[in-house]
C-alpha cells in the first residue's frame, strides 16, 4: 500500500522500490480492494525480497518491523513504521491501516521533495 501511495502521490518525482525481508507469495487481496477504493491499482504487484543492492541505491528506506534483518548503510534515511499488519483483517480494519499509511507517505513526500 505504501508503494502504491508513493507512486500515485509522487507523480513520477520519486522512484519507488517495494520489497520485504520475508515477503508473502502474493499481495493481500483486502489491501488491493482497499487501495482500489481510492483509484490506486496494486493488484499486479508481486512481493519481492529486499536486497542489499536495493537499500544501497535508495535515499530513504521505510521498513515495517524489519528489525535487524534489513541492511543498514550510513547516510541513508531510515524510518520504521509501526503499523498493524493487514493480513487476516477485514476491509474496515485495512481501511484504517491504509489511511495511516497514506498520511505517512504524504509527510515523507513533503519532507523529501517539498
Order of alpha helices (4+ residues) and beta strands (2+ residues): alpha-alpha-alpha-beta-beta-alpha
